[in-house]
Amino acid sequence: MMVKESKWQTKNQLLDSLCELVEIPSVTHSIGEIKVAEYVENKLRELPYFQTNKEYLTLHTTEDDRKFVTALVKKGTNEKRTVILVSHFDVVGVEDYGDWQEYAFHPKKLTELFYENKNHMPKDVQKDLENGNWLFGRGTMDMKCGLALHMSLIEEACSGSFDGNLLLLTVCDEEVNSVGMRNAALILLEMAKQHKLEYNACLNSEPMFARYPGDENQYIYSGSIGKILPGFLCYGKETHVGEPFSGLNGNFMASLLTNELELNTEFCEVVEGEVTPPPTTLIQKDLKKEYNVQIPHRAITMFNMFIMERSMNEVVDHLRKSAEKVARKIEQGYEKRAAHFSKLENSTPHEVSVKVYHFDELLRYAIETYGKEKVDTIQTNVMSSRGLKDDRDLTIHLVDELSILCKELSPMIVLFFAPPYYPAVNSRNHPRISRVVDHIIGYAKNQYNIELKKQNYFAGLSDLSYVSLDKPASSLGDLTANMPLWDKGYSVPLDVLESLNIPVLNLGPVGKDAHKWTERLDVDNAFGALRDMLSITVNLLLAGDNN
């Protein structure tokens, strides 16, 4: 339905709206991230509906003084049925643009320059420039297009087009720790009580992600993949480099752990033909603060790991067994090399014994051995000296300090978890979501000759993880107990997610190369077929399950 004297309904209006959003350089943790939230609130405030209903549009403040926006459009005073439109407005940095960096947030100019320099572009980009209507720039696809489309839907809702309520929620920090969405979860619960809302679904419009290089398929997602960050602190034994067999090098230990887990398909999970990518290391380093000729006897390695349906107990048990396996390899490797060396210099080789602990076991030992006051002091000192450390570095520092306190346990491997934690969510068996997915697939084919494919899990990670909880909060103890920052600066409101229990869906634009300098959006798809399909999707989500 066309809105009279509309702001964001035509293709050109939507394109201009997107470009205005992109031109605010809202890199996570930058001042632009706050400015874009204020911009969205101001733009929505221009709609007559929010001038009359001021209390339905709010600029919220997060725990770290960033911003997110909620905008509620009610069909009527007594209407309860509500669809949440969730998006994020932060983007990753633009250093990868190189010589194009100054244009990264000016999509029309950047696109013009790319067309002028078409022959210098990567082959797949050249092909798209020849065959499609693409817009380039940071945030064009991930995911300011989704936000622009949601603002358009809100404007449409203001004219009474939908048979129910719409609630726009757009947040900061999705690209790092999801502070915005983790703070917003409680707001959603409070708004439901305050305005007597019943959430039929949470609709995200993250862009479609290719499942493999060259994948041209288009997808509709009924869930979002989960993620954990397991880490291992390897505490060996210090020694001078001139006496390496009198100690045990932490880098040697960490390297064997990385060799064991990196791309290990035993950790892959398969659900209805969909496969999680295998773990890959995100951080590996020793913990020496300066150069000297003492071996680096403490080192860490940390892995990205995706989850769909496996229980946390199963995952942690698998990680523990892998660490135990590596501990034996360390012992055997050390013993073999020490034996060879002892023959060279006619000496008696040492043996090593490497133990494996969970973080909570180390913490319990530290309290029992050195007292709670000592442990609390260490934790307080680490937290107060945070400085510029991010959550990963702070976690490592906490584990390291406790390991140093309990150095008599070494050599040891300590398993822990760092933020962020994204719970896996999936609504493929929810009758409303199943009905809508099937209908939209048929509609896309009949109206636009678009072959949409069902996908159970959006693989790019999304804030849909924070509107529901597929597994009971009580089953996550192995994660929370071994995450040093849990309730010490980082947490997920698990009880709130259980209470919300909102079915989820993701239908977004066709784009390519998220987080790359060639990030681009298919304009014709986004502001043509997709815009229409989103209106249909909202109406279907608002309808009763039996309709």
Disulfide bonds with the S-S distance in Angstrom:
none
